[in-house]
Amino acid sequence: MPATPSYEGFPVPSEYMPWESSVAYLNDGSILMTFSNRDTSIVMGTVSKDDGQTWQPPHTLRTVSGKKLEGCRTTVLRLKSGALGLFHSTPWTSFGRDGALMFHKSTDEGATWTEGVYVDPRFSLLRNGCATLLQDGRIIAPTYHWITPHLKDAEQDGVALSYSYSYYSDDEGESWLRSVNEMFVKENEVAYDFVDNKFFRLNEESRAFIQQSHHLDKYGEPTAVELTDGRLLCYGRTRMGRIYQSISHDSGETWSVPAAVEINSSDSPMTLKRIPKTGDLLLIWNQATPEEILSGLPRHRLSTAISKDEGKTWTSFKNLESLDDAAQLEPPPVKIYQMVDWTGAYQRPEDTQRYHRIPGYLRAAYPDVAFKDDTAVVCYDCGRRLEVSGPPTIMFATRVKVLPINWFYQT
C-alpha cells in the first residue's frame, strides 16, 4: 500500500503571511519551522511536538538581549557543535533588493539567538533551507546576487542578471569567506525570437554576431550538497528549461562553469538534500512544459525525485503538488523560456480535463525538508491567485507535509 502523509496542512494562520520557510528537527524530536511575515518582515517560528499534528502559536524570534529578528528567507540547520544556526536576510535596503545576510546561533534549541554576524553586510540572497553542513564542520551558504542598471525592482527587471557564489565558514559562523569565482549560464544556443519581437530589433550583422557569441544568462538561488567523494554538487535555477549544475572540488572555494542537466525545470528554485536513512539524494523542484512557462503556470507542479548514484541519474519521480498527473517531464531544448507579460501569470488553465485538480494550488514553490529516522517533514510556499485580472497577487501560505521516507521511493 502506498505510504501516505501523517500530516498535511497549513500550520501558520494566513494573517501571518508566512513565506519561504525552513524546517529542522530539535533534539527532543520536535519540529521547528521558521518563517518571516511578508507584511511586517519579522522573523518568526512555530513548533510541533507531535510530528506535525498540532502546532504552537507563532512566536517572534529574538536575540538573548530581546531584540526582534527582522528580515526574510530563513534557513535553520544543525551545526557540528550541536547548536542551531539561522540565516536570514535583513529588510530591504533599496527597491527590489534584499538587505544584508545575517547568521545567528542558538544553544537553547531556538529559544534565543545570538546578536548575529554579517555574512554579507551589503546584499547577498540565501534561499530558504539551502545552507548545508559539510562532514568536517564547514558551513556552506550558496548565495546569489542580481545586478541591474535601473533603480527599480531588480528581481523583476527584464535586463537584470543574477549570478551565484558561496560563502563558507570554518568557525561555526563567527567569520565568513567568499568563493573566488561566480556561477552563471554561458550558452551559444539561445532563443532570440521573443527578444526581437518584444524589446529591440537587430540588423542581420548584429544578429549574426550575437548568434556566434556566448550568451550570458541568469543562474540563481543555488542549493548544494556534499557528495560521498568530497565534491560539492550545486544546482541552480535558470530560464533555459533545465536545472544547471556546478561542481566544487575544494569545499566551495571555487566552482565550475554551470552546465545543463537532463532535468526539466521552470525558472524556479529547488532543494537538494541527502536522506540520512538511505544515503540517497532527494531533489524537490518545479517542473513545467514550455507552454506552461510561457502561459504563466510555471509552479503548479512541485516534484520530487531520488538519485542513488550521487546525482548522475534520477528516478522515482513524484509530485507533492500538481494540477495534473504528469510526474516526469522531458527536458526541452536549451534556450530561454520566459513569459514576457506577467499580468496573466497564475491564472487557472482552461483545460479542465488535463488539469483536473483545478482549482488546486497555482503556485507551490520554495521547498525545504528535514529528516529524522524514517520521517521527512517538507514545507513550501503554497497559494492561489487572489485577483482574476491585473498583476498577480498571490495568497502567501506555508504548507507542511510530514511523510515517511519510503513515500519518496514509491511511484
C-alpha angles and dihedrals in degrees: 000000000000115000115251132203115269087208135013125166148086109295096183120064114245094243089072090061094214119196141169094012131184132211136206137165118244123220093261092055095260120137118237117199118188124194142151129244104242091209100047102023090228115148110231142174142205130195134210118198096182105056094276099309092119132012131208119240111277116266133195115253112235140183122244087266091055098255116149117241110235131194138051147265101061128199122187123187141163115253127215091255090057095253122124121247124208129193126190140158117244119235117293115285097193138006112306097352127106117229130239123330111242134193127201135177132213127199094180099062096267099313090118135003136211118260088259140231131242116256087182115002094199116035135326125138121221111187119229115279096003106113115101138196119226124216092257092053098259113144115222118200108186105202141172141207135200127212130198137167091223127088096224139077100335096192093056095039109120092217098045119120123209124200133177139224137152140249120209137189131196096184101060094270100312090120135011138209128195127229116259097237140028135238125230138144116276113185141158099198109068131157105239099168097095090043091056092049098044110031117015144348125239128206115228094260092053091044092053091048093052094046090053094046132077116267118217117208145166125300111174150158095028125198124195140193133190113245124217091255091056098257121125120235114206124191122193139183121253141169091240099094090253143076111252123212135207129190130215120200094184106053097271101317094112133014136204123241106277115254132194118266124210091250124109114233140161120223090282138115125264137196123227118191140157117240105228094205096057104017090231126129121251122205123194116185149128120275120193138165117240088252092054091049094049093045094052101257102110100133111042092098113067106182139187132206138176130225120198094178103057097272099314093115136008131215141164095058112194139157128239088188132006140147090219138029100256106124101168122034126193113250108248126226112290108263138107117294112184136148109233100197110048095183087090096050123126094014117151109264117243095224099089093170095061095033093045095159092069127165084038124123114314093192125040113158149123098063130188129182138193130189137214122174107305096349137086127192115204126190129184143158111271130178154124134243111267099201127050095213138025128034112349116263109190129203106242114220137142116230119201130198124186107203139176110248091242090064089079092055099048119088 
